[in-house]
């Protein structure tokens, strides 16, 4: 039976209750029968949370799902990334410290969050896929869970769920605030726990095929009727259309590579506007061609050429000849111009 650690937080700031714990209490009255769930209530304190996590994660869990309160949010948020950053209460918000001095910039959840978001919405529960868990304890718990298990060699998948305020929390507030009944939040958590259990069973029983996804965004959008923006780059609900498409795939276990194909004339603008999205989501991009078939061919070349060469030689990478001017610098001063002959810039994928 899959083992799942499910955590919530105690009240903080001026709140007498925390919607995460209210939802967990409601969930515990009707848990999915096919999972072994352990619940924890964590204090709102960095040192104590890290200590409690270090102790709890000595147990071998299949999935770790943290739950927190997002005051002001009208929807459930499934967080994709945990950042190596924390804000300490009492300090200016601009002062951000790392959670781990030598830790990775971020950890990405290995859970199929895009699929879960879609399924919750289809069940009538307002849910969005969020980029990261913020810069407070919610983010810290997700980051430390990844970091501690990586150090211990554990392979549990980690996620974070932000819940809106419970309706009972806002009825006495002087200003109107969005909320969601804890019973609805508990229903969402029950589904997530059940799906997490199915995911563990499926992974253990089957060999999952791996896919590379090509998102074609290199067209002229001649029928779109907007001379300012091409269709893939128009904003929809606060995010570019291409992002909505890509988010359906980046959280899936069976997708190992996602490639966005853009027109050559859009490359610079695309990199400038969406470079951060590409980095955090682990998405690659390449230039397309004149016709759709040319763009498909360019995208496939990022995948097929590498794997074909790997089969023949045992290992291969994509690479392009270096065209930039290279300078050797000592103590901040240019000492020589290096020849480009024989130099190649490595690309991905690598096999």
C-alpha positions in Angstrom: 0.0 0.0 0.0 1.5 3.4 -1.0 2.7 5.5 2.0 2.0 9.2 1.9 3.1 11.9 4.3 0.5 14.7 4.5 1.3 17.9 6.4 -0.4 21.1 7.4 0.6 24.2 9.4 -0.6 25.8 12.7 -2.2 29.3 12.7 0.1 32.2 12.0 -0.1 36.0 12.1 -3.5 37.2 13.2 -5.4 34.1 12.0 -6.8 31.9 14.8 -7.0 28.9 12.5 -5.2 27.6 9.4 -7.2 26.4 6.4 -4.7 23.7 5.7 -5.3 22.0 9.1 -9.1 22.5 8.9 -9.0 20.6 5.5 -6.8 17.9 6.8 -9.1 17.3 9.8 -12.0 17.0 7.4 -10.0 14.7 5.1 -9.1 12.3 8.0 -12.8 11.6 8.6 -12.9 9.9 5.1 -9.5 8.8 3.9 -9.1 6.8 0.6 -8.9 3.2 1.7 -6.1 2.3 -0.7 -3.4 4.5 0.9 -1.4 4.6 4.1 -1.5 8.2 5.2 0.5 9.8 8.0 -0.5 13.4 8.9 1.6 16.0 10.7 0.8 19.5 12.0 3.9 21.7 11.8 4.6 24.9 13.7 5.2 28.2 11.9 8.9 28.3 12.6 11.8 27.7 10.2 14.1 25.8 12.6 11.3 23.6 14.0 10.0 22.8 10.6 13.4 21.7 9.3 14.0 19.6 12.4 10.6 18.0 12.2 11.1 17.2 8.5 14.5 15.7 9.1 12.9 13.3 11.6 9.7 12.5 9.7 11.6 11.9 6.4 13.6 9.1 8.0 10.5 7.0 7.2 10.4 5.8 3.6 7.4 7.5 2.0 6.3 7.2 -1.6 4.8 10.7 -1.7 5.2 13.8 0.5 2.4 16.3 0.1 2.5 19.6 2.1 -0.5 21.8 2.5 -0.6 25.5 3.4 -2.9 28.5 3.6 -2.8 31.1 0.9 -4.7 34.1 2.3 -6.3 36.1 -0.5 -6.3 33.3 -3.1 -9.7 32.3 -4.5 -8.4 29.0 -5.9 -6.4 25.9 -4.9 -2.8 26.2 -6.2 -0.5 23.3 -7.0 3.1 24.5 -6.8 5.6 23.4 -9.4 8.9 24.7 -7.9 10.5 25.2 -4.5 13.1 28.0 -4.5 16.3 28.2 -2.5 15.1 31.4 -0.9 13.4 32.5 2.3 12.0 35.7 3.8 12.3 36.1 7.5 9.4 37.8 9.3 10.4 41.1 10.8 12.9 41.9 8.1 12.3 44.0 4.9 10.6 41.9 2.3 13.5 42.7 -0.1 15.9 40.8 2.1 15.9 37.2 0.8 18.2 34.6 2.2 19.0 31.1 0.8 17.6 28.1 2.6 20.7 26.2 1.9 23.9 28.1 1.1 25.2 25.4 -1.3 21.9 24.0 -2.4 20.3 24.0 -5.9 18.6 27.2 -7.1 15.2 25.3 -7.1 13.6 21.9 -7.0 10.8 20.9 -9.3 8.0 18.6 -8.2 8.0 15.3 -9.9 4.2 14.9 -9.4 1.9 15.2 -12.5 0.6 18.6 -11.4 -0.7 19.7 -14.8 -2.8 16.6 -15.1 -4.1 16.9 -11.5 -5.0 20.6 -12.1 -7.0 19.6 -15.1 -8.8 16.8 -13.3 -9.7 18.9 -10.3 -11.1 21.6 -12.6 -13.1 19.0 -14.4 -14.6 18.0 -11.0 -15.7 21.6 -10.5 -13.0 22.6 -8.0 -11.2 25.9 -8.9 -7.5 25.0 -9.2 -4.5 26.5 -11.0 -0.9 25.4 -11.7 1.3 27.9 -9.8 5.0 28.5 -10.7 6.5 28.4 -7.1 5.5 28.2 -3.5 6.6 31.7 -2.5 9.4 32.7 -0.1 8.1 31.7 3.3 7.6 28.4 5.2 5.4 26.8 2.5 8.3 27.1 0.1 10.8 26.1 2.7 9.0 22.8 3.6 8.8 21.8 -0.1 12.5 22.7 -0.7 13.8 21.0 2.4 11.8 17.9 1.7 13.5 17.6 -1.7 16.9 18.5 -0.3 16.8 16.2 2.7 15.6 13.2 0.7 18.2 13.8 -2.0 20.9 13.8 0.6 19.5 10.5 2.0 19.1 8.9 -1.4 15.3 8.6 -1.0 13.1 8.8 -4.1 9.7 10.0 -2.7 7.9 12.6 -4.9 7.1 15.9 -3.2 4.4 18.5 -3.8 2.8 21.5 -2.2 -0.8 22.5 -2.2 -1.9 26.0 -1.3 -5.5 26.3 -0.1 -7.7 29.4 0.1 -9.0 30.5 3.5 -11.8 28.5 4.9 -15.2 30.3 4.7 -15.5 30.3 8.5 -12.2 32.3 8.7 -13.5 35.2 6.7 -17.0 35.8 7.9 -15.8 38.0 10.8 -13.2 39.9 8.7 -13.9 43.7 8.2 -13.0 43.4 4.5 -14.3 40.8 2.1 -11.8 38.0 1.3 -12.1 35.0 -1.1 -12.6 31.7 0.6 -13.4 28.0 0.0 -15.3 25.7 2.5 -12.9 23.3 4.1 -15.1 20.4 2.9 -14.4 21.4 -0.7 -10.7 21.7 0.1 -10.8 18.3 1.8 -12.5 16.8 -1.3 -9.6 18.1 -3.4 -7.0 16.7 -1.1 -8.8 13.3 -1.0 -8.6 13.2 -4.8 -4.9 14.2 -4.8 -4.1 11.5 -2.2 -6.0 8.9 -4.2 -4.3 9.9 -7.4 -0.9 9.9 -5.7 -1.5 6.4 -4.5 -2.5 5.3 -8.0 0.6 6.9 -9.4 2.8 4.9 -7.0 1.1 1.6 -7.9 1.2 2.4 -11.6 4.9 3.2 -11.5 5.8 0.1 -9.5 3.8 -2.2 -11.8 4.6 -0.9 -15.2 7.5 0.4 -17.3 6.3 3.9 -18.4 7.1 5.0 -21.9 8.9 8.3 -22.3 7.9 11.0 -24.7 9.4 14.2 -26.1 6.8 16.9 -26.7 7.1 19.5 -29.5 5.1 22.7 -29.2 5.0 24.5 -32.6 5.0 28.3 -32.2 6.8 29.3 -35.4 3.8 30.2 -37.6 3.0 33.6 -39.0 -0.5 33.7 -37.3 -1.8 35.3 -40.5 -5.4 34.3 -39.7 -5.2 35.5 -36.1 -5.9 39.1 -37.0 -3.6 40.8 -34.5 -0.7 42.7 -36.0 1.0 43.3 -32.6 1.4 39.7 -31.3 1.5 36.3 -32.8 -1.1 33.9 -31.4 1.3 31.8 -29.2 2.5 34.9 -27.4 -0.9 36.6 -26.7 -1.7 36.8 -23.0 -4.6 34.6 -21.8 -5.5 34.7 -18.1 -2.2 36.4 -17.2 0.1 34.0 -19.1 1.1 33.5 -22.8 -0.9 31.0 -24.8 2.2 28.8 -25.4 2.7 28.5 -21.6 -0.8 27.2 -21.2 0.0 24.5 -23.7 3.4 23.6 -22.2 2.1 23.4 -18.7 0.0 20.4 -19.7 3.1 18.4 -20.2 5.9 19.6 -17.9 4.5 17.9 -14.8 4.0 14.5 -16.4 6.2 11.5 -15.5 6.0 10.1 -19.1 7.4 13.4 -20.7 11.1 13.6 -20.6 11.7 16.5 -22.9 9.6 19.5 -24.0 10.7 21.7 -26.9 9.1 24.9 -28.1 9.8 25.7 -31.8 9.7 29.5 -32.6 10.3 31.5 -35.7 13.8 32.8 -36.2 12.6 36.5 -36.0 11.0 35.8 -32.7 14.0 34.1 -31.0 15.4 37.2 -29.3 12.1 38.5 -28.1 11.1 35.0 -26.9 14.3 34.6 -24.9 14.0 38.1 -23.4 10.4 37.7 -22.3 10.2 34.0 -21.4 13.8 33.0 -20.4 12.9 32.6 -16.8 9.9 30.4 -17.6 12.1 28.2 -19.8 14.7 27.8 -17.1 12.3 27.0 -14.2 10.1 24.7 -16.3 13.0 22.9 -17.9 11.7 23.7 -21.4 14.0 23.9 -24.5 13.4 25.9 -27.6 14.8 26.0 -31.2 14.2 27.9 -34.4 11.6 26.7 -36.9 11.4 26.9 -40.7 9.4 28.5 -43.5 6.7 25.7 -43.4 5.1 23.8 -40.6 6.9 20.6 -41.8 10.2 22.5 -41.5 9.5 23.5 -37.9 8.5 19.9 -37.0 11.7 18.7 -38.6 13.8 21.2 -36.6 12.1 20.1 -33.4 12.6 16.4 -34.1 16.2 17.1 -34.8 16.7 18.0 -31.2 15.7 14.5 -30.3 16.1 12.0 -33.1 19.7 12.9 -34.2 21.0 12.5 -30.7 19.4 9.2 -30.0 20.3 7.8 -33.4 23.9 8.8 -32.8 23.8 7.3 -29.3 22.7 3.9 -30.7 25.6 3.9 -33.1 28.4 5.2 -30.9 27.2 4.6 -27.3 27.0 8.3 -26.4 26.1 11.6 -28.3 25.3 15.2 -27.8 23.9 18.0 -29.9 26.3 20.8 -30.6 26.7 23.9 -32.8 29.9 25.6 -34.0 30.9 28.5 -31.8 30.3 31.8 -33.7 30.8 34.3 -30.9 34.1 36.2 -30.4 36.0 34.6 -27.5 38.3 36.5 -25.2 40.8 35.3 -22.6 40.6 37.5 -19.5 43.0 37.8 -16.6 42.3 40.0 -13.6 39.6 41.8 -15.5 41.8 42.6 -18.5 41.6 41.0 -22.0 44.8 39.3 -22.8 44.0 37.4 -26.0 41.4 36.6 -28.6 40.9 32.8 -28.7 40.5 31.0 -32.1 37.0 29.5 -32.7 38.3 26.7 -34.9 37.3 23.3 -33.4 35.1 24.8 -30.7 31.5 23.7 -30.4 28.7 24.7 -28.0 27.0 21.7 -26.4 23.2 21.6 -26.6 20.5 19.3 -25.2 19.4 16.5 -25.3 22.5 14.4 -24.4 22.5 10.7 -24.6 
